[in-house]
């Protein structure tokens, strides 16, 4: 199994379907690395501890977190299963970004950003990251989020281990359509 396949497998299991291989995540999303490997192998997906550590260390998106002494692993964010990542609310930067496909913009501007199947809305710290996220879903559009005003009005923001900002929702009044890239104007 190559690194990309293993990363996708780990994302699926640790974010959405731990039961698919017979593991249970603790309340904060952690599972013993040895249990993950053993249950994965029993379910027909073979990788070593070294393969897993390589994926965690080289992932540009930093999707996974390892505990001290690397005996436990969890997804850094993006869960559709209920977990409490134990993150402390923080003051966000003044502006955060959300990348999406152009086709979703009218409904987002009308209804705001909602977590849908995930626990929270994911926001990027910069436009370049938001652009990459939006490209995964079609022609990308970037929305600016007036995060500091939201924070001052009582909305909570959390910074995941991988640099993704999380919040429960973003009402439409805090969204601004970013200027399209020069080639689209």
C-alpha beads as a LAMMPS data file, in Angstrom:
LAMMPS data file: protein, C-alpha beads

185 atoms
184 bonds

1 atom types
1 bond types

-500.0 500.0 xlo xhi
-500.0 500.0 ylo yhi
-500.0 500.0 zlo zhi

Masses

1 110.0

Atoms # bond

1 1 1 0.000 0.000 0.000
2 1 1 1.470 3.368 -0.964
3 1 1 1.454 6.428 1.318
4 1 1 -1.533 8.091 -0.380
5 1 1 -3.668 4.956 -0.104
6 1 1 -2.680 4.515 3.527
7 1 1 -3.481 8.159 4.296
8 1 1 -6.934 7.783 2.735
9 1 1 -7.534 4.548 4.628
10 1 1 -6.496 6.139 7.928
11 1 1 -8.698 9.169 7.266
12 1 1 -11.685 6.944 6.583
13 1 1 -11.151 4.795 9.675
14 1 1 -10.077 7.488 12.151
15 1 1 -12.551 10.183 11.036
16 1 1 -15.632 8.317 9.910
17 1 1 -15.792 4.542 10.301
18 1 1 -13.629 3.027 13.039
19 1 1 -16.203 0.235 13.225
20 1 1 -15.335 -0.797 9.638
21 1 1 -12.271 -2.602 11.024
22 1 1 -13.589 -3.235 14.531
23 1 1 -11.826 -0.529 16.506
24 1 1 -13.290 1.960 18.953
25 1 1 -11.962 5.470 19.394
26 1 1 -11.796 6.905 22.893
27 1 1 -13.770 10.061 23.686
28 1 1 -11.009 12.253 22.217
29 1 1 -10.588 10.177 19.061
30 1 1 -7.460 8.250 20.090
31 1 1 -6.758 4.581 19.393
32 1 1 -3.688 2.479 20.206
33 1 1 -1.386 2.260 17.175
34 1 1 -0.859 -1.473 17.777
35 1 1 -4.638 -2.068 17.846
36 1 1 -5.124 -0.049 14.657
37 1 1 -2.457 -2.065 12.842
38 1 1 -3.716 -5.438 14.111
39 1 1 -7.380 -4.728 13.306
40 1 1 -6.451 -3.279 9.899
41 1 1 -4.475 -6.401 9.034
42 1 1 -7.318 -8.641 10.215
43 1 1 -9.633 -6.671 7.894
44 1 1 -7.248 -7.117 4.939
45 1 1 -5.344 -3.811 4.939
46 1 1 -1.661 -4.432 5.612
47 1 1 0.873 -1.842 6.736
48 1 1 3.627 -1.608 9.304
49 1 1 4.216 0.779 12.186
50 1 1 6.993 2.323 10.083
51 1 1 4.549 2.848 7.172
52 1 1 2.104 4.559 9.522
53 1 1 4.775 6.798 11.071
54 1 1 6.010 7.724 7.594
55 1 1 2.507 8.819 6.539
56 1 1 2.038 10.876 9.706
57 1 1 5.443 12.556 9.386
58 1 1 5.320 13.295 5.643
59 1 1 1.668 14.275 5.185
60 1 1 1.540 17.844 3.903
61 1 1 -1.954 18.211 5.375
62 1 1 -0.942 16.894 8.812
63 1 1 -4.205 14.960 9.099
64 1 1 -3.066 12.819 12.026
65 1 1 -1.720 13.406 15.523
66 1 1 0.439 11.026 17.514
67 1 1 0.506 10.933 21.303
68 1 1 3.702 11.237 23.319
69 1 1 5.826 8.132 22.732
70 1 1 3.771 7.472 19.540
71 1 1 1.645 4.748 21.105
72 1 1 -1.697 6.363 20.126
73 1 1 -2.986 8.057 16.965
74 1 1 -6.030 10.128 16.009
75 1 1 -7.281 12.266 13.154
76 1 1 -6.440 15.930 13.802
77 1 1 -9.911 17.068 12.665
78 1 1 -12.643 16.245 10.172
79 1 1 -14.565 13.695 12.209
80 1 1 -18.091 12.644 11.391
81 1 1 -18.087 10.403 14.480
82 1 1 -18.501 12.156 17.801
83 1 1 -15.209 13.002 19.484
84 1 1 -14.006 15.785 21.743
85 1 1 -10.557 16.784 20.555
86 1 1 -9.976 18.568 23.858
87 1 1 -9.094 21.815 22.123
88 1 1 -9.278 25.097 24.032
89 1 1 -11.181 27.999 22.456
90 1 1 -8.798 30.591 21.019
91 1 1 -9.003 34.052 19.534
92 1 1 -8.763 33.576 15.769
93 1 1 -6.967 35.810 13.303
94 1 1 -9.160 38.666 12.019
95 1 1 -9.871 36.852 8.744
96 1 1 -10.038 33.139 8.015
97 1 1 -10.845 31.512 4.671
98 1 1 -13.068 28.773 3.335
99 1 1 -12.494 27.154 -0.040
100 1 1 -15.445 25.640 -1.829
101 1 1 -16.708 24.899 -5.315
102 1 1 -18.332 27.792 -7.154
103 1 1 -21.597 25.847 -7.476
104 1 1 -22.063 25.908 -3.673
105 1 1 -21.604 29.674 -3.226
106 1 1 -25.257 30.802 -3.600
107 1 1 -26.510 28.443 -0.881
108 1 1 -23.548 29.233 1.401
109 1 1 -24.130 32.981 1.070
110 1 1 -27.816 32.422 1.869
111 1 1 -27.471 29.888 4.707
112 1 1 -23.894 30.292 5.955
113 1 1 -21.348 27.532 6.490
114 1 1 -22.596 24.444 8.297
115 1 1 -20.652 21.329 9.269
116 1 1 -22.958 18.953 7.341
117 1 1 -21.638 15.430 8.007
118 1 1 -18.669 16.651 10.061
119 1 1 -18.684 17.924 13.626
120 1 1 -17.480 21.437 12.791
121 1 1 -16.822 23.836 9.931
122 1 1 -13.210 23.863 8.727
123 1 1 -11.510 27.177 8.008
124 1 1 -8.090 27.845 6.518
125 1 1 -5.561 30.345 7.837
126 1 1 -4.668 31.589 4.335
127 1 1 -6.088 31.922 0.830
128 1 1 -3.641 29.452 -0.746
129 1 1 -4.818 26.634 1.531
130 1 1 -8.465 27.545 0.943
131 1 1 -7.810 27.489 -2.814
132 1 1 -6.422 23.935 -2.597
133 1 1 -9.421 22.825 -0.527
134 1 1 -11.877 24.377 -2.980
135 1 1 -10.212 22.690 -5.954
136 1 1 -11.073 19.273 -4.534
137 1 1 -14.759 19.973 -5.150
138 1 1 -14.726 21.667 -8.581
139 1 1 -13.970 25.183 -9.769
140 1 1 -12.781 26.872 -6.560
141 1 1 -14.126 29.962 -4.871
142 1 1 -12.734 31.456 -1.690
143 1 1 -14.887 32.964 1.020
144 1 1 -13.439 35.266 3.654
145 1 1 -14.752 34.804 7.180
146 1 1 -14.867 37.786 9.551
147 1 1 -13.598 35.550 12.335
148 1 1 -12.594 38.211 14.824
149 1 1 -16.055 39.832 14.749
150 1 1 -17.626 36.385 15.170
151 1 1 -15.333 35.720 18.125
152 1 1 -16.235 39.052 19.728
153 1 1 -19.905 38.097 19.368
154 1 1 -19.387 34.869 21.297
155 1 1 -18.615 32.292 18.606
156 1 1 -15.903 29.846 19.640
157 1 1 -12.917 28.961 17.485
158 1 1 -10.514 26.077 17.965
159 1 1 -7.140 25.477 16.349
160 1 1 -6.577 21.838 15.398
161 1 1 -3.126 20.260 15.608
162 1 1 -2.701 20.625 11.845
163 1 1 -3.458 24.370 11.679
164 1 1 -7.093 24.079 10.566
165 1 1 -9.469 26.405 12.428
166 1 1 -12.746 24.872 13.607
167 1 1 -16.049 26.470 14.574
168 1 1 -19.605 25.180 14.866
169 1 1 -21.048 27.368 12.092
170 1 1 -20.511 30.593 10.174
171 1 1 -23.706 32.634 9.681
172 1 1 -23.936 34.360 6.279
173 1 1 -23.464 37.862 7.704
174 1 1 -19.824 36.973 8.487
175 1 1 -19.002 35.814 4.949
176 1 1 -17.423 37.886 2.176
177 1 1 -16.875 36.566 -1.325
178 1 1 -13.129 36.933 -1.992
179 1 1 -11.890 38.519 -5.188
180 1 1 -11.680 35.797 -7.876
181 1 1 -8.221 34.899 -9.213
182 1 1 -6.956 37.268 -11.945
183 1 1 -7.550 34.660 -14.701
184 1 1 -11.276 34.518 -13.764
185 1 1 -11.902 38.281 -13.786

Bonds

1 1 1 2
2 1 2 3
3 1 3 4
4 1 4 5
5 1 5 6
6 1 6 7
7 1 7 8
8 1 8 9
9 1 9 10
10 1 10 11
11 1 11 12
12 1 12 13
13 1 13 14
14 1 14 15
15 1 15 16
16 1 16 17
17 1 17 18
18 1 18 19
19 1 19 20
20 1 20 21
21 1 21 22
22 1 22 23
23 1 23 24
24 1 24 25
25 1 25 26
26 1 26 27
27 1 27 28
28 1 28 29
29 1 29 30
30 1 30 31
31 1 31 32
32 1 32 33
33 1 33 34
34 1 34 35
35 1 35 36
36 1 36 37
37 1 37 38
38 1 38 39
39 1 39 40
40 1 40 41
41 1 41 42
42 1 42 43
43 1 43 44
44 1 44 45
45 1 45 46
46 1 46 47
47 1 47 48
48 1 48 49
49 1 49 50
50 1 50 51
51 1 51 52
52 1 52 53
53 1 53 54
54 1 54 55
55 1 55 56
56 1 56 57
57 1 57 58
58 1 58 59
59 1 59 60
60 1 60 61
61 1 61 62
62 1 62 63
63 1 63 64
64 1 64 65
65 1 65 66
66 1 66 67
67 1 67 68
68 1 68 69
69 1 69 70
70 1 70 71
71 1 71 72
72 1 72 73
73 1 73 74
74 1 74 75
75 1 75 76
76 1 76 77
77 1 77 78
78 1 78 79
79 1 79 80
80 1 80 81
81 1 81 82
82 1 82 83
83 1 83 84
84 1 84 85
85 1 85 86
86 1 86 87
87 1 87 88
88 1 88 89
89 1 89 90
90 1 90 91
91 1 91 92
92 1 92 93
93 1 93 94
94 1 94 95
95 1 95 96
96 1 96 97
97 1 97 98
98 1 98 99
99 1 99 100
100 1 100 101
101 1 101 102
102 1 102 103
103 1 103 104
104 1 104 105
105 1 105 106
106 1 106 107
107 1 107 108
108 1 108 109
109 1 109 110
110 1 110 111
111 1 111 112
112 1 112 113
113 1 113 114
114 1 114 115
115 1 115 116
116 1 116 117
117 1 117 118
118 1 118 119
119 1 119 120
120 1 120 121
121 1 121 122
122 1 122 123
123 1 123 124
124 1 124 125
125 1 125 126
126 1 126 127
127 1 127 128
128 1 128 129
129 1 129 130
130 1 130 131
131 1 131 132
132 1 132 133
133 1 133 134
134 1 134 135
135 1 135 136
136 1 136 137
137 1 137 138
138 1 138 139
139 1 139 140
140 1 140 141
141 1 141 142
142 1 142 143
143 1 143 144
144 1 144 145
145 1 145 146
146 1 146 147
147 1 147 148
148 1 148 149
149 1 149 150
150 1 150 151
151 1 151 152
152 1 152 153
153 1 153 154
154 1 154 155
155 1 155 156
156 1 156 157
157 1 157 158
158 1 158 159
159 1 159 160
160 1 160 161
161 1 161 162
162 1 162 163
163 1 163 164
164 1 164 165
165 1 165 166
166 1 166 167
167 1 167 168
168 1 168 169
169 1 169 170
170 1 170 171
171 1 171 172
172 1 172 173
173 1 173 174
174 1 174 175
175 1 175 176
176 1 176 177
177 1 177 178
178 1 178 179
179 1 179 180
180 1 180 181
181 1 181 182
182 1 182 183
183 1 183 184
184 1 184 185
